[in-house]
Amino acid sequence: MSTQLTAREKIIAARIQLMKKHPFFGSLAMHLRPIEYEEEEAKRLGIPTIAVDIYGNMPYNKAFIEKRSVSEVMFLVAHEIMHVALEHLRRRGNRLPDVWNYAADAEVNSILAESMRPPNDAVFVKGAEKQSTEELYDYIIRNFEKMKVQVSGYQWDVHLEGQGNQNASGGGKHQGKGQSGAGGQRYPFQRPDQEPLNPSSMIKEAAEFAKARGMLPAGIERKFKDLLNPKMDWRDVLQKFIAQLLPYDFTYMKPHKKSASTGVYMPSVLKEDIELIIAIDSSGSISDEEYAQFLTEVTAIVLQYPQVKGTLLICDAKIQNVIELDASFDPYSVHGGGYGGTSSIPVYEWIEKEKDNNIKLLIYFTDGWIDIPESTPPFPTIWVVTPQGDTSVVERMPNAIVIKMED
């Protein structure tokens, strides 16, 4: 004889199933604090179904959950925490609550549907998996006459917004029962000492947990690609490289200046120079603006690192110009040349011939549409690729770091 699970037991079972089958969402769901209300009290609070706030409180209508299967409750729990992860509870602004709620639910459902089966009444908007809630909101507004039957009075869950819950999004309620009034009064389930959840930290933690089990959904990597695969500023990478490459030694031949006042002879630091090569792609695919930006960055390197002795190579399909870099470097005196095909091979050949490959680093500015050598050079290369450039070719090169410039 089977026993019917209570609403509370369904919530527990749903979270366990999420941890087992969908560890990313399961890890996120552990931040939730389920709070059960009888139907009458839930409705009095303006929560006829299920809700979530920025603190992770998840109040729910006991009667609503009792009517759902465990698999549906699993979807609902994941749905609520994704609103927190995507910061839907902070981003509405002055947008219409019904429309925003519908758009936010459509975005979340499109993500979850890649991993689990949604309930039959879950809403979807075509192409939602590739759009933000703001984009979906604008789409609905533009097509409101066609969609108003679905959107008007829409309520699947309730979004309890803001730190004082001045607004709750869902069901057409903008300032409904149970929400704070002028005094910023909280819901009864919100504790005075509660701190808002940290979406970035939650997502990174959940992604690591899911990756360790080989179960990170592809849709999550797309949605949070900037967070899970942060862009490195090429300047930071270069600075770290140069700091590691700069050789330091000590000598007592020239005591440190502070030695005189202390009476203790301290050694001075000897800082030797390092040599690097900077190459600029001057092929026809490089715009004048990009070329100027490359030269600006080269100037910054020269001024920032006086110990760096280097050579600037201008190259399209062959070396067009060779310029020694020092404090007197003038970017306005550097003119492009060639503007033909694109190949980095002449640069590597020049380094082998002229420097016997005895350099510490090559920095190469390009748009990425470039030929690369078949053999691996004995020194590292930092490829700095334009924002609209292609990284697929240079990413195949061993002993290299590929960084995209920001727009």
C-alpha positions in Angstrom: 0.0 0.0 0.0 1.6 3.3 -1.1 1.6 6.3 1.1 0.8 9.7 -0.2 3.7 12.1 0.5 2.9 15.3 2.3 3.9 18.7 0.8 6.9 19.0 3.1 8.1 15.5 2.2 7.7 16.3 -1.5 10.0 19.3 -1.1 12.6 17.2 0.7 12.3 14.4 -1.9 12.6 17.0 -4.7 15.8 18.5 -3.3 17.3 15.0 -2.9 16.5 14.1 -6.5 18.0 17.3 -7.7 21.3 16.6 -5.9 21.4 13.1 -7.4 20.2 13.8 -11.0 20.9 17.5 -11.5 23.8 18.5 -9.1 24.1 22.0 -10.4 20.5 22.9 -9.6 20.7 20.6 -6.5 23.6 22.6 -5.1 21.8 25.9 -5.7 18.7 24.6 -4.1 20.5 23.9 -0.8 20.5 27.6 -0.3 16.7 27.7 -0.1 14.8 27.8 3.1 11.4 26.1 2.5 8.5 27.6 4.6 5.1 25.9 4.5 1.8 27.8 4.9 -1.7 26.5 5.0 -3.7 27.6 2.0 -5.6 30.4 3.6 -2.5 31.9 5.3 -0.5 31.6 2.0 -3.2 33.4 0.1 -3.4 36.1 2.7 0.3 36.7 2.3 -0.2 36.9 -1.5 1.4 33.5 -2.2 -1.2 31.3 -3.8 1.5 28.9 -5.2 5.2 29.2 -4.4 7.6 32.1 -4.0 11.2 33.1 -3.4 13.1 36.2 -2.1 16.7 37.4 -2.3 17.5 35.8 1.0 16.6 32.3 -0.2 13.3 32.1 1.7 10.9 29.8 -0.3 7.4 30.1 1.2 4.9 27.8 -0.5 1.2 27.0 -0.4 0.8 23.6 1.1 -2.3 22.8 -0.9 -0.5 23.8 -4.2 2.4 21.5 -3.6 0.2 18.6 -2.5 -1.4 18.6 -6.0 2.0 18.3 -7.7 4.1 15.2 -8.4 7.7 15.0 -6.9 9.1 15.5 -10.4 7.0 18.7 -10.8 8.1 19.9 -7.4 11.7 19.2 -8.3 11.3 21.5 -11.3 9.6 24.1 -9.2 12.3 24.2 -6.6 15.0 24.5 -9.3 12.9 27.2 -10.9 12.7 29.3 -7.7 16.5 29.2 -7.0 17.2 30.1 -10.6 15.3 33.4 -10.1 17.8 34.2 -7.4 20.8 33.0 -9.5 19.7 35.2 -12.4 18.9 38.1 -10.1 15.4 38.5 -11.5 14.3 39.8 -8.1 16.4 42.9 -8.4 16.2 43.7 -12.1 12.6 44.5 -12.9 12.8 48.3 -12.3 9.6 50.0 -13.5 8.6 47.2 -15.9 5.1 45.7 -15.7 5.1 43.0 -13.0 2.9 40.5 -15.0 5.0 40.8 -18.1 8.3 40.7 -16.2 7.2 37.6 -14.3 6.2 35.8 -17.5 9.5 36.7 -19.2 11.6 35.7 -16.2 9.7 32.4 -15.9 10.1 31.7 -19.7 13.9 32.3 -19.4 14.2 30.0 -16.4 12.0 27.3 -17.9 14.1 27.3 -21.1 17.2 26.6 -19.1 15.7 23.9 -16.9 14.0 22.2 -19.9 17.4 21.2 -21.2 17.9 19.0 -18.2 14.5 18.0 -16.9 10.9 17.6 -17.9 8.8 20.7 -17.2 5.2 20.6 -15.9 2.5 20.9 -18.5 1.6 24.4 -17.3 5.1 25.8 -17.5 5.4 28.8 -19.9 7.8 29.1 -22.8 8.7 31.7 -25.3 10.4 30.7 -28.6 14.1 31.4 -28.5 14.1 32.2 -24.8 17.2 30.1 -24.2 19.3 32.6 -26.2 17.7 35.7 -24.6 17.8 37.6 -21.4 14.6 38.4 -19.4 14.9 42.0 -20.6 14.9 40.9 -24.2 12.0 38.6 -23.6 10.1 41.4 -21.9 10.6 43.7 -24.9 9.5 40.9 -27.2 6.3 40.4 -25.2 5.5 44.1 -25.1 6.0 44.3 -28.9 3.7 41.4 -29.4 1.3 42.1 -26.5 -1.9 42.1 -28.5 -1.1 38.5 -29.7 0.1 37.4 -26.2 -2.1 39.3 -23.8 -4.4 36.4 -23.1 -1.4 34.4 -21.8 0.3 37.3 -20.0 -2.6 39.3 -18.4 -3.0 38.2 -14.8 -0.3 35.6 -15.2 0.9 33.8 -12.1 2.8 30.6 -11.8 5.0 31.7 -8.9 5.6 34.9 -7.0 8.8 36.9 -7.1 9.4 38.7 -3.8 11.5 41.6 -4.9 14.0 43.9 -3.1 15.5 43.9 0.4 12.4 45.3 2.0 10.1 43.6 -0.5 8.6 46.8 -1.6 7.4 45.0 -4.6 6.2 41.5 -5.4 6.1 40.4 -9.0 3.4 38.0 -10.1 -0.3 37.7 -10.5 -0.8 41.3 -11.4 0.0 42.3 -7.8 2.4 45.2 -7.5 1.8 46.0 -3.8 -0.3 43.2 -2.5 -1.2 41.8 0.9 1.7 40.8 3.1 4.1 43.1 1.3 5.9 45.9 3.1 4.2 49.2 3.2 5.7 52.7 3.7 7.6 51.5 6.8 9.5 48.8 4.9 7.9 46.1 7.1 9.1 42.5 6.2 7.2 39.3 5.6 6.7 37.3 8.8 9.1 34.6 7.5 12.0 37.0 6.9 14.5 37.1 9.7 16.0 40.5 10.7 19.6 39.1 10.5 19.2 37.5 7.0 21.7 38.5 4.4 20.9 38.4 0.6 22.3 35.3 -1.2 25.4 35.9 -3.3 24.4 34.7 -6.8 27.9 34.7 -8.2 29.3 32.7 -5.4 26.4 30.2 -5.6 26.8 29.7 -9.3 30.5 29.1 -9.2 30.2 26.7 -6.3 27.3 24.8 -8.0 29.3 24.6 -11.3 32.3 23.2 -9.5 30.1 20.6 -7.7 28.4 19.6 -11.0 31.7 19.5 -13.0 33.3 17.2 -10.5 30.5 14.8 -11.3 30.6 15.4 -15.0 27.1 16.7 -15.0 27.2 20.5 -15.7 24.4 21.3 -18.2 25.5 22.8 -21.4 22.8 25.5 -21.1 24.4 26.7 -17.8 27.8 27.2 -19.4 26.1 29.3 -22.1 24.1 31.3 -19.7 26.9 32.0 -17.2 29.9 31.9 -19.6 31.3 35.2 -18.4 31.0 34.1 -14.8 32.3 30.6 -15.2 34.9 31.5 -17.8 35.9 35.0 -16.9 37.7 37.1 -19.5 41.3 37.9 -18.5 42.5 41.4 -19.1 45.5 40.9 -21.3 47.3 43.7 -19.4 46.9 41.7 -16.1 48.3 38.5 -17.8 51.2 40.5 -19.3 52.0 42.1 -16.0 52.1 38.7 -14.3 54.3 37.3 -17.1 56.8 40.1 -16.9 56.9 40.0 -13.0 57.8 36.3 -13.3 60.3 36.9 -16.0 62.2 39.8 -14.5 65.4 38.3 -13.0 66.3 39.7 -9.5 69.6 39.3 -7.8 71.3 40.9 -4.8 74.7 42.7 -4.4 76.6 44.3 -1.5 78.7 46.3 -4.0 76.1 49.1 -3.7 74.5 49.0 -0.3 70.8 49.9 0.0 70.2 53.6 0.7 68.4 52.7 4.0 71.6 51.0 5.3 73.2 54.3 6.4 70.4 55.1 8.8 70.1 51.6 10.3 73.8 50.9 10.6 73.1 47.5 9.0 74.4 46.9 5.5 71.5 45.6 3.4 72.1 44.4 -0.2 70.7 46.3 -3.2 68.5 44.6 -5.7 69.9 44.1 -9.2 67.2 44.2 -11.8 68.2 43.0 -15.2 66.5 43.7 -18.5 64.5 41.2 -20.4 63.8 41.0 -24.1 60.5 40.4 -25.7 59.0 40.8 -29.1 55.7 42.5 -29.9 54.1 41.8 -33.3 51.2 43.7 -34.8 49.0 42.2 -37.5 48.8 44.8 -40.4 46.8 42.6 -42.8 43.9 43.9 -44.8 41.3 42.6 -42.2 42.7 45.0 -39.5 40.8 48.3 -39.4 42.6 51.7 -38.9 40.9 51.9 -35.5 42.2 48.5 -34.4 45.7 49.3 -35.7 45.8 52.5 -33.7 44.6 50.6 -30.6 47.4 48.1 -31.0 50.0 50.9 -31.2 48.5 52.6 -28.1 48.8 49.3 -26.1 52.4 48.9 -27.3 53.2 52.4 -26.0 51.7 51.6 -22.6 53.9 48.5 -22.4 57.1 50.5 -23.2 56.2 53.2 -20.6 55.1 50.8 -17.9 58.0 48.4 -18.0 61.3 50.3 -18.4 63.3 47.1 -17.9 61.7 45.6 -21.0 63.8 45.8 -24.0 61.9 44.8 -27.1 61.4 44.9 -30.8 58.2 45.7 -32.6 57.4 43.8 -35.8 54.8 45.0 -38.2 53.7 42.0 -40.3 50.9 41.0 -42.7 52.1 38.0 -44.8 55.7 39.2 -44.4 57.7 41.5 -42.1 56.9 45.1 -43.1 58.7 47.1 -40.4 61.1 46.4 -37.5 61.3 49.0 -34.7 63.4 48.9 -31.6 61.3 49.7 -28.5 62.6 52.1 -25.9 61.5 55.2 -23.9 61.6 57.3 -27.1 59.1 55.1 -28.9 56.6 57.3 -30.8 53.5 55.4 -32.0 52.6 58.2 -34.4 55.8 57.5 -36.3 54.8 53.9 -37.0 53.1 53.4 -40.3 51.5 50.2 -41.4 52.6 48.4 -44.5 51.4 45.6 -46.7 47.8 45.2 -45.7 47.8 42.0 -47.6 47.4 38.4 -46.4 47.9 37.3 -42.8 50.5 35.0 -41.4 52.5 34.9 -38.2 55.1 32.5 -39.6 57.4 35.3 -40.8 57.5 36.7 -37.2 58.6 33.3 -35.8 61.1 32.9 -38.5 62.6 36.4 -37.8 62.9 35.6 -34.1 64.7 32.3 -34.9 67.1 34.0 -37.4 67.7 37.3 -35.6 67.4 36.3 -32.0 68.2 32.6 -32.1 64.9 32.1 -30.3 66.5 33.7 -27.3 63.6 35.8 -26.1 61.3 35.5 -23.1 58.0 36.3 -24.6 56.1 37.2 -27.8 53.0 39.4 -27.7 51.0 39.2 -30.9 48.1 41.7 -31.6 45.7 40.3 -34.3 42.1 39.6 -35.2 42.8 35.9 -35.2 42.4 35.2 -38.9 46.1 34.2 -39.3 48.4 31.3 -40.2 50.4 29.9 -37.3 53.6 27.7 -37.4 53.3 23.9 -37.3 56.0 23.5 -34.7 55.9 24.8 -31.2 58.2 27.8 -30.5 60.4 27.5 -27.4 59.0 30.7 -25.8 55.4 31.6 -24.8 53.1 33.7 -27.0 50.3 35.9 -25.7 47.8 36.3 -28.5 45.8 39.5 -28.0 42.7 39.2 -30.2 40.3 42.0 -31.2 36.8 41.9 -29.7 35.2 40.8 -32.9 38.1 38.6 -33.9 38.3 34.8 -34.1 40.3 32.7 -31.5 39.8 29.3 -32.9 43.1 29.2 -34.9 45.4 30.6 -32.2 43.8 28.5 -29.5 45.2 25.4 -31.2 48.8 26.6 -30.6 50.7 25.0 -27.7 52.6 27.2 -25.2 50.2 30.1 -25.8 47.7 32.2 -24.0 44.8 33.7 -25.9 43.0 36.8 -24.6 40.3 38.9 -26.2 40.3 42.6 -25.9 37.2 44.2 -24.5 34.8 46.2 -26.7 
